[in-house]
Amino acid sequence: MIRTIVKLIILAVIVNAAINVAPPFWRNFRFKDAIGELARFSGKLEDKKIAADVIEIAREMDVPLVAENVQVGRLERRVVVEGRYHVEMEYFPGRFYPWDFKFRVVGQPGRYDGIIP
């Protein structure tokens, strides 16, 4: 009887941790996908505009990203977006674990991007 109660408590702790830890990773995955799409299709935009769009996407997805942590650059004809943000994940009630998410996305230009005006 006591073993079953202990097992259920352990299971509840694991489920609670999974419920509280998984969403930031899923949000980061979706955010990087959106940034990749932005980098892929914004080759003709200015870097400041791309950085502003990254911040807007982060705001829409509830990603705690600030403008100081976003760098946009060029690598030949590719747009490179780099950045980082910090999240506190509650893995146990009242216990938080700090996690730094870093991203670097290189947008591949379209096949005929330089040919068609």
FENGIWO-V477470 format. One record per pair of residues at least 12 apart in sequence whose ideal C-beta (glycine too) atoms are under 10 Angstrom apart, sorted by sequence separation. I is the first residue (numbers start at 1). J is the second residue. D is the distance in Angstrom with one decimal. If there is no record, write none. Layout:
<<I & J & D> <I & J & D>>
//
This chain:
<<38 & 50 & 6.8> <42 & 54 & 9.9> <55 & 67 & 5.5> <58 & 70 & 8.4> <70 & 82 & 7.5> <71 & 83 & 6.6> <86 & 98 & 6.6> <87 & 99 & 5.2> <54 & 67 & 8.8> <69 & 82 & 9.0> <70 & 83 & 4.3> <71 & 84 & 9.7> <86 & 99 & 7.3> <87 & 100 & 8.0> <39 & 53 & 9.8> <55 & 69 & 9.7> <69 & 83 & 5.0> <70 & 84 & 8.9> <85 & 99 & 9.6> <86 & 100 & 5.4> <87 & 101 & 6.5> <35 & 50 & 9.4> <38 & 53 & 5.7> <39 & 54 & 8.9> <52 & 67 & 8.0> <54 & 69 & 10.0> <55 & 70 & 6.6> <68 & 83 & 9.5> <69 & 84 & 5.3> <70 & 85 & 9.3> <85 & 100 & 7.5> <86 & 101 & 7.7> <38 & 54 & 6.7> <51 & 67 & 6.7> <54 & 70 & 5.3> <67 & 83 & 9.5> <69 & 85 & 6.1> <84 & 100 & 5.9> <85 & 101 & 5.5> <54 & 71 & 9.8> <66 & 83 & 9.2> <69 & 86 & 8.9> <84 & 101 & 6.5> <85 & 102 & 8.5> <35 & 53 & 9.0> <38 & 56 & 9.7> <52 & 70 & 9.2> <54 & 72 & 7.4> <65 & 83 & 6.2> <66 & 84 & 9.9> <83 & 101 & 8.8> <84 & 102 & 4.5> <85 & 103 & 8.6> <34 & 53 & 9.6> <35 & 54 & 6.0> <38 & 57 & 6.8> <48 & 67 & 10.0> <51 & 70 & 5.0> <53 & 72 & 9.5> <65 & 84 & 8.2> <66 & 85 & 7.5> <83 & 102 & 7.5> <84 & 103 & 7.3> <34 & 54 & 8.9> <37 & 57 & 9.4> <50 & 70 & 8.9> <51 & 71 & 7.9> <52 & 72 & 9.6> <63 & 83 & 9.6> <65 & 85 & 4.4> <66 & 86 & 9.8> <82 & 102 & 7.9> <83 & 103 & 5.7> <84 & 104 & 9.6> <51 & 72 & 4.8> <64 & 85 & 5.3> <65 & 86 & 9.5> <82 & 103 & 6.9> <83 & 104 & 8.2> <35 & 57 & 6.6> <50 & 72 & 4.8> <63 & 85 & 6.2> <64 & 86 & 6.9> <81 & 103 & 7.5> <82 & 104 & 4.7> <83 & 105 & 9.1> <31 & 54 & 9.1> <34 & 57 & 5.1> <35 & 58 & 8.7> <47 & 70 & 10.0> <49 & 72 & 9.0> <50 & 73 & 9.8> <64 & 87 & 6.6> <81 & 104 & 7.5> <82 & 105 & 7.7> <34 & 58 & 9.1> <47 & 71 & 8.9> <48 & 72 & 7.8> <63 & 87 & 8.6> <64 & 88 & 9.5> <80 & 104 & 7.1> <81 & 105 & 4.8> <82 & 106 & 9.4> <47 & 72 & 4.2> <58 & 83 & 8.6> <80 & 105 & 7.3> <81 & 106 & 8.1> <31 & 57 & 6.9> <34 & 60 & 8.7> <46 & 72 & 9.0> <47 & 73 & 7.0> <79 & 105 & 8.3> <80 & 106 & 5.2> <81 & 107 & 7.5> <30 & 57 & 9.7> <31 & 58 & 6.6> <34 & 61 & 7.1> <45 & 72 & 9.4> <47 & 74 & 7.6> <54 & 81 & 6.0> <58 & 85 & 7.6> <78 & 105 & 9.9> <79 & 106 & 7.5> <80 & 107 & 7.6> <35 & 63 & 9.8> <53 & 81 & 9.5> <54 & 82 & 10.0> <55 & 83 & 9.5> <78 & 106 & 5.3> <79 & 107 & 4.3> <31 & 60 & 9.6> <34 & 63 & 9.7> <50 & 79 & 6.4> <54 & 83 & 7.1> <78 & 107 & 5.7> <79 & 108 & 9.4> <31 & 61 & 5.3> <35 & 65 & 9.9> <42 & 72 & 9.3> <50 & 80 & 9.9> <51 & 81 & 8.0> <77 & 107 & 9.3> <78 & 108 & 6.5> <79 & 109 & 8.3> <27 & 58 & 9.8> <30 & 61 & 6.4> <31 & 62 & 9.5> <32 & 63 & 9.9> <43 & 74 & 8.9> <50 & 81 & 6.8> <75 & 106 & 6.6> <77 & 108 & 9.3> <78 & 109 & 6.3> <31 & 63 & 5.1> <47 & 79 & 8.2> <51 & 83 & 9.0> <75 & 107 & 9.4> <77 & 109 & 4.9> <28 & 61 & 9.2> <30 & 63 & 9.1> <39 & 72 & 8.5> <47 & 80 & 9.8> <69 & 102 & 9.5> <70 & 103 & 9.6> <71 & 104 & 9.3> <73 & 106 & 9.9> <74 & 107 & 10.0> <76 & 109 & 8.7> <77 & 110 & 9.8> <27 & 61 & 6.0> <31 & 65 & 8.2> <38 & 72 & 9.9> <43 & 77 & 6.4> <45 & 79 & 8.2> <47 & 81 & 9.4> <27 & 62 & 6.8> <28 & 63 & 7.4> <35 & 70 & 9.5> <43 & 78 & 7.9> <44 & 79 & 9.7> <27 & 63 & 6.2> <43 & 79 & 5.9> <65 & 101 & 8.9> <77 & 113 & 6.9> <42 & 79 & 6.0> <64 & 101 & 9.4> <77 & 114 & 6.5> <24 & 62 & 9.7> <40 & 78 & 9.1> <41 & 79 & 9.1> <63 & 101 & 8.2> <65 & 103 & 9.3> <23 & 62 & 9.5> <24 & 63 & 8.9> <39 & 78 & 7.8> <40 & 79 & 7.8> <42 & 81 & 9.3> <24 & 64 & 9.7> <39 & 79 & 4.4> <63 & 103 & 9.8> <38 & 79 & 8.2> <39 & 80 & 7.3> <39 & 81 & 5.1> <36 & 79 & 10.0> <38 & 81 & 7.3> <35 & 79 & 10.0> <36 & 81 & 8.4> <35 & 81 & 5.4> <35 & 82 & 9.8> <35 & 83 & 8.3> <32 & 81 & 9.5> <54 & 103 & 9.6> <54 & 105 & 9.3> <31 & 83 & 9.8> <31 & 85 & 9.1> <28 & 85 & 8.7> <50 & 107 & 9.3> <28 & 87 & 8.4> <27 & 87 & 8.7> <24 & 85 & 9.9> <25 & 87 & 9.3> <24 & 87 & 4.8> <23 & 87 & 9.7> <24 & 88 & 9.3> <25 & 89 & 9.0> <43 & 107 & 7.0> <24 & 89 & 5.8> <40 & 105 & 8.8> <42 & 107 & 7.1> <43 & 108 & 9.7> <44 & 109 & 10.0> <21 & 87 & 9.8> <23 & 89 & 8.9> <39 & 105 & 5.1> <40 & 106 & 9.2> <41 & 107 & 7.5> <43 & 109 & 5.3> <22 & 89 & 9.4> <36 & 103 & 9.2> <38 & 105 & 8.3> <39 & 106 & 6.9> <40 & 107 & 4.1> <43 & 110 & 7.9> <21 & 89 & 5.1> <35 & 103 & 6.6> <37 & 105 & 9.2> <39 & 107 & 2.9> <40 & 108 & 6.0> <41 & 109 & 9.2> <20 & 89 & 6.3> <21 & 90 & 8.1> <32 & 101 & 8.9> <35 & 104 & 9.6> <36 & 105 & 4.8> <38 & 107 & 7.5> <39 & 108 & 8.5> <40 & 109 & 7.6> <41 & 110 & 7.9> <44 & 113 & 8.7> <20 & 90 & 4.8> <21 & 91 & 5.7> <31 & 101 & 8.4> <35 & 105 & 4.9> <36 & 106 & 8.4> <37 & 107 & 8.3> <39 & 109 & 9.7> <40 & 110 & 7.8> <43 & 113 & 6.0> <19 & 90 & 9.7> <20 & 91 & 6.3> <28 & 99 & 9.4> <32 & 103 & 5.2> <34 & 105 & 9.6> <36 & 107 & 6.7> <43 & 114 & 8.9> <17 & 89 & 8.8> <20 & 92 & 8.5> <31 & 103 & 7.4> <32 & 104 & 9.2> <33 & 105 & 9.1> <35 & 107 & 8.8> <36 & 108 & 9.1> <41 & 113 & 9.5> <17 & 90 & 8.6> <18 & 91 & 9.2> <20 & 93 & 9.0> <28 & 101 & 5.0> <32 & 105 & 6.3> <40 & 113 & 9.7> <16 & 90 & 8.7> <17 & 91 & 4.5> <25 & 99 & 8.7> <27 & 101 & 9.0> <28 & 102 & 9.6> <31 & 105 & 9.8> <16 & 91 & 8.1> <17 & 92 & 6.6> <20 & 95 & 10.0> <24 & 99 & 6.9> <28 & 103 & 7.5> <16 & 92 & 7.1> <20 & 96 & 9.6> <21 & 97 & 7.9> <25 & 101 & 8.5> <14 & 91 & 10.0> <16 & 93 & 7.2> <20 & 97 & 9.7> <24 & 101 & 7.5> <13 & 91 & 9.0> <17 & 95 & 9.4> <21 & 99 & 8.7> <13 & 92 & 6.6> <13 & 93 & 9.1> <17 & 97 & 9.5>>
//
